[in-house]
Amino acid sequence: MIWQKQGRIGLAVAVMTVLGACRQGGTEVQLPVDDSAPVATDQKRYVPEVSSDHGDYVRYTINVSYTNANATSVYLVPCSKVPPPPDYQLEHFDTEKWAFNYRPICRTGPGNLPATEIKPGESFSSDLILDVYTSRTPENYGYPFLGTDIEPGVNRIVLELVSNVDDEGIATDGLLPLEQRVSNAFVLEAP
């Protein structure tokens, strides 16, 4: 029991150190090493790209890749657009645990888009674009807002991967366990 409490205190101190370092510009953040995460991001730190057209939003471009280590095919649930980026959610490390941070609204139009099959040993890669507003106006109400809808700091991606599709290739059920769908930890820097 004592070791559990000490472990939680140690974890809380480590996370506070990481979050404190995130808030200090230019300080290198030490992220937890997770070589077993099946989803990989192309960077450990993402600096927002400031829009030259609109001064009230920033963009994060996160390239994720996934290799199917299962003995059977898995299916990546699509979001919107063609080719469809994957459906995903962003989780933020909140003192002791991962907590929901953001999920894009996927608009697939009439009917659903077929899932992307990833055969055993095959890989998938895609850019995930986070357009985040830094000030709230009537024109951007409903879009993600930095600090409320999307928290900067330590985050990870969770892909929507399933094991079953119907005859038309539409994802039905069989959501893979969380540990098979998560990325490594990374930092979203605040502007």
C-alpha positions as a Markdown table, in Angstrom:
| # | Residue | x | y | z |
|---|---|---|---|---|
| 1 | Met | 0.0 | 0.0 | 0.0 |
| 2 | Ile | 2.8 | 2.4 | 0.9 |
| 3 | Trp | 4.7 | 1.7 | -2.4 |
| 4 | Gln | 1.5 | 2.5 | -4.4 |
| 5 | Lys | 1.1 | 5.8 | -2.7 |
| 6 | Gln | 4.8 | 6.6 | -3.2 |
| 7 | Gly | 4.5 | 5.5 | -6.8 |
| 8 | Arg | 1.5 | 7.9 | -7.3 |
| 9 | Ile | 3.4 | 10.7 | -5.7 |
| 10 | Gly | 6.4 | 10.0 | -7.8 |
| 11 | Leu | 4.3 | 9.9 | -11.0 |
| 12 | Ala | 2.5 | 13.2 | -10.0 |
| 13 | Val | 5.9 | 14.9 | -9.4 |
| 14 | Ala | 7.2 | 13.7 | -12.8 |
| 15 | Val | 4.1 | 14.9 | -14.6 |
| 16 | Met | 4.2 | 18.2 | -12.9 |
| 17 | Thr | 7.8 | 18.6 | -13.9 |
| 18 | Val | 6.9 | 17.7 | -17.5 |
| 19 | Leu | 3.9 | 20.1 | -17.6 |
| 20 | Gly | 6.0 | 22.9 | -15.9 |
| 21 | Ala | 8.7 | 22.4 | -18.6 |
| 22 | Cys | 6.0 | 22.6 | -21.3 |
| 23 | Arg | 5.0 | 26.0 | -20.1 |
| 24 | Gln | 8.5 | 27.3 | -20.1 |
| 25 | Gly | 9.4 | 28.0 | -23.7 |
| 26 | Gly | 12.6 | 26.4 | -25.0 |
| 27 | Thr | 12.9 | 23.9 | -22.2 |
| 28 | Glu | 13.3 | 20.3 | -23.4 |
| 29 | Val | 10.5 | 18.1 | -22.0 |
| 30 | Gln | 11.4 | 14.6 | -21.0 |
| 31 | Leu | 8.5 | 12.4 | -22.2 |
| 32 | Pro | 7.9 | 8.9 | -21.0 |
| 33 | Val | 9.5 | 6.3 | -23.3 |
| 34 | Asp | 7.0 | 3.9 | -24.7 |
| 35 | Asp | 8.7 | 1.8 | -27.4 |
| 36 | Ser | 5.7 | -0.6 | -27.4 |
| 37 | Ala | 3.1 | 2.0 | -28.5 |
| 38 | Pro | 1.7 | 0.6 | -31.8 |
| 39 | Val | 1.0 | 4.0 | -33.2 |
| 40 | Ala | 4.0 | 6.3 | -33.8 |
| 41 | Thr | 4.1 | 10.0 | -34.4 |
| 42 | Asp | 6.7 | 11.7 | -36.5 |
| 43 | Gln | 7.8 | 14.1 | -33.8 |
| 44 | Lys | 7.9 | 14.3 | -30.0 |
| 45 | Arg | 7.1 | 18.0 | -29.9 |
| 46 | Tyr | 4.7 | 20.0 | -32.1 |
| 47 | Val | 5.0 | 23.7 | -32.5 |
| 48 | Pro | 1.9 | 25.4 | -33.8 |
| 49 | Glu | 1.9 | 26.9 | -37.2 |
| 50 | Val | 0.4 | 30.3 | -37.1 |
| 51 | Ser | -2.1 | 31.0 | -39.9 |
| 52 | Ser | -1.1 | 34.0 | -42.0 |
| 53 | Asp | -4.7 | 34.3 | -43.2 |
| 54 | His | -6.4 | 34.1 | -39.9 |
| 55 | Gly | -4.6 | 35.4 | -36.8 |
| 56 | Asp | -6.9 | 33.7 | -34.4 |
| 57 | Tyr | -6.1 | 30.1 | -35.1 |
| 58 | Val | -3.1 | 27.8 | -35.2 |
| 59 | Arg | -2.5 | 24.4 | -36.9 |
| 60 | Tyr | -0.7 | 21.3 | -35.7 |
| 61 | Thr | 0.2 | 18.7 | -38.3 |
| 62 | Ile | 0.8 | 15.3 | -36.7 |
| 63 | Asn | 1.9 | 12.4 | -38.9 |
| 64 | Val | 0.9 | 9.1 | -37.4 |
| 65 | Ser | 1.9 | 5.6 | -38.6 |
| 66 | Tyr | 0.6 | 2.2 | -37.6 |
| 67 | Thr | 1.9 | -1.3 | -38.5 |
| 68 | Asn | -0.5 | -4.2 | -38.0 |
| 69 | Ala | 1.2 | -6.7 | -35.7 |
| 70 | Asn | -1.9 | -8.9 | -35.5 |
| 71 | Ala | -2.3 | -12.3 | -37.3 |
| 72 | Thr | -5.5 | -11.0 | -39.0 |
| 73 | Ser | -6.5 | -7.8 | -40.9 |
| 74 | Val | -7.6 | -4.8 | -38.9 |
| 75 | Tyr | -9.7 | -1.9 | -40.2 |
| 76 | Leu | -9.1 | 1.8 | -39.7 |
| 77 | Val | -12.4 | 3.7 | -39.3 |
| 78 | Pro | -12.4 | 6.7 | -41.6 |
| 79 | Cys | -13.3 | 10.3 | -40.8 |
| 80 | Ser | -14.3 | 12.6 | -43.6 |
| 81 | Lys | -12.8 | 13.7 | -47.0 |
| 82 | Val | -11.2 | 11.6 | -49.7 |
| 83 | Pro | -8.9 | 9.9 | -49.1 |
| 84 | Pro | -10.3 | 9.7 | -45.6 |
| 85 | Pro | -8.0 | 10.4 | -42.7 |
| 86 | Pro | -8.5 | 8.0 | -39.8 |
| 87 | Asp | -11.0 | 8.6 | -37.1 |
| 88 | Tyr | -9.2 | 9.3 | -33.8 |
| 89 | Gln | -9.3 | 11.0 | -30.5 |
| 90 | Leu | -6.7 | 13.0 | -28.7 |
| 91 | Glu | -5.9 | 12.3 | -25.1 |
| 92 | His | -4.1 | 14.6 | -22.6 |
| 93 | Phe | -2.1 | 13.4 | -19.6 |
| 94 | Asp | -3.9 | 14.8 | -16.6 |
| 95 | Thr | -1.7 | 14.5 | -13.5 |
| 96 | Glu | -2.1 | 10.7 | -13.0 |
| 97 | Lys | -3.9 | 9.4 | -16.0 |
| 98 | Trp | -4.8 | 9.9 | -19.7 |
| 99 | Ala | -8.1 | 11.8 | -20.1 |
| 100 | Phe | -10.2 | 12.6 | -23.2 |
| 101 | Asn | -9.0 | 15.8 | -24.8 |
| 102 | Tyr | -10.6 | 16.1 | -28.3 |
| 103 | Arg | -12.3 | 14.2 | -31.1 |
| 104 | Pro | -12.9 | 15.6 | -34.6 |
| 105 | Ile | -16.4 | 15.7 | -35.9 |
| 106 | Cys | -16.4 | 13.2 | -38.8 |
| 107 | Arg | -18.7 | 14.1 | -41.6 |
| 108 | Thr | -19.0 | 11.3 | -44.1 |
| 109 | Gly | -22.0 | 12.5 | -45.9 |
| 110 | Pro | -24.8 | 10.1 | -46.9 |
| 111 | Gly | -23.9 | 6.6 | -45.9 |
| 112 | Asn | -20.6 | 5.6 | -44.4 |
| 113 | Leu | -17.2 | 5.4 | -46.0 |
| 114 | Pro | -15.5 | 2.0 | -46.2 |
| 115 | Ala | -12.8 | 1.3 | -43.6 |
| 116 | Thr | -9.2 | 1.0 | -44.7 |
| 117 | Glu | -8.0 | -2.6 | -44.4 |
| 118 | Ile | -4.5 | -3.1 | -42.9 |
| 119 | Lys | -3.3 | -6.6 | -43.5 |
| 120 | Pro | -0.9 | -8.4 | -41.1 |
| 121 | Gly | 2.5 | -6.8 | -41.4 |
| 122 | Glu | 1.2 | -3.9 | -43.5 |
| 123 | Ser | 1.5 | -0.2 | -42.5 |
| 124 | Phe | -0.7 | 2.9 | -42.7 |
| 125 | Ser | 0.4 | 6.5 | -42.4 |
| 126 | Ser | -1.6 | 9.8 | -42.4 |
| 127 | Asp | -1.4 | 13.4 | -41.4 |
| 128 | Leu | -3.8 | 14.5 | -38.7 |
| 129 | Ile | -4.5 | 18.2 | -38.9 |
| 130 | Leu | -5.6 | 20.1 | -35.8 |
| 131 | Asp | -6.9 | 23.6 | -36.6 |
| 132 | Val | -7.3 | 25.2 | -33.2 |
| 133 | Tyr | -8.7 | 28.7 | -32.5 |
| 134 | Thr | -6.9 | 30.8 | -29.9 |
| 135 | Ser | -9.7 | 33.3 | -29.4 |
| 136 | Arg | -13.4 | 32.8 | -29.3 |
| 137 | Thr | -15.6 | 34.7 | -31.8 |
| 138 | Pro | -19.2 | 34.2 | -33.0 |
| 139 | Glu | -17.7 | 33.1 | -36.4 |
| 140 | Asn | -15.6 | 30.3 | -35.0 |
| 141 | Tyr | -18.1 | 29.1 | -32.3 |
| 142 | Gly | -18.2 | 25.3 | -32.4 |
| 143 | Tyr | -14.7 | 24.9 | -33.7 |
| 144 | Pro | -11.9 | 23.6 | -31.3 |
| 145 | Phe | -10.6 | 26.2 | -28.9 |
| 146 | Leu | -7.1 | 26.0 | -27.4 |
| 147 | Gly | -7.1 | 25.5 | -23.7 |
| 148 | Thr | -10.7 | 24.4 | -23.5 |
| 149 | Asp | -11.3 | 21.9 | -26.3 |
| 150 | Ile | -7.7 | 21.0 | -26.9 |
| 151 | Glu | -5.2 | 21.1 | -24.1 |
| 152 | Pro | -1.5 | 21.8 | -24.9 |
| 153 | Gly | 1.1 | 19.7 | -23.1 |
| 154 | Val | 1.5 | 16.0 | -23.0 |
| 155 | Asn | -0.9 | 14.2 | -25.4 |
| 156 | Arg | -1.3 | 11.0 | -27.4 |
| 157 | Ile | -3.4 | 9.8 | -30.3 |
| 158 | Val | -5.9 | 6.9 | -30.1 |
| 159 | Leu | -6.9 | 5.5 | -33.5 |
| 160 | Glu | -10.3 | 3.9 | -34.1 |
| 161 | Leu | -9.3 | 0.4 | -35.3 |
| 162 | Val | -11.8 | -2.5 | -35.5 |
| 163 | Ser | -11.6 | -6.2 | -36.4 |
| 164 | Asn | -14.8 | -6.5 | -38.3 |
| 165 | Val | -16.4 | -4.9 | -41.4 |
| 166 | Asp | -19.7 | -5.7 | -43.2 |
| 167 | Asp | -20.0 | -6.8 | -46.9 |
| 168 | Glu | -19.6 | -3.2 | -48.1 |
| 169 | Gly | -16.4 | -2.6 | -46.0 |
| 170 | Ile | -18.1 | -0.5 | -43.4 |
| 171 | Ala | -16.7 | -0.9 | -39.9 |
| 172 | Thr | -19.2 | -2.7 | -37.7 |
| 173 | Asp | -17.7 | -3.7 | -34.4 |
| 174 | Gly | -14.8 | -5.4 | -32.7 |
| 175 | Leu | -13.0 | -2.3 | -31.5 |
| 176 | Leu | -9.4 | -3.3 | -30.7 |
| 177 | Pro | -8.2 | -3.0 | -27.1 |
| 178 | Leu | -6.9 | 0.4 | -26.2 |
| 179 | Glu | -3.2 | -0.8 | -25.9 |
| 180 | Gln | -3.3 | -1.7 | -29.6 |
| 181 | Arg | -4.6 | 1.7 | -30.7 |
| 182 | Val | -2.5 | 4.3 | -28.8 |
| 183 | Ser | 0.5 | 6.4 | -29.9 |
| 184 | Asn | 3.6 | 7.4 | -28.1 |
| 185 | Ala | 3.4 | 10.5 | -25.9 |
| 186 | Phe | 4.2 | 13.9 | -27.5 |
| 187 | Val | 4.0 | 17.6 | -26.6 |
| 188 | Leu | 1.6 | 20.1 | -28.2 |
| 189 | Glu | 3.3 | 23.5 | -27.4 |
| 190 | Ala | 1.1 | 26.4 | -26.7 |
| 191 | Pro | 1.5 | 29.4 | -29.1 |
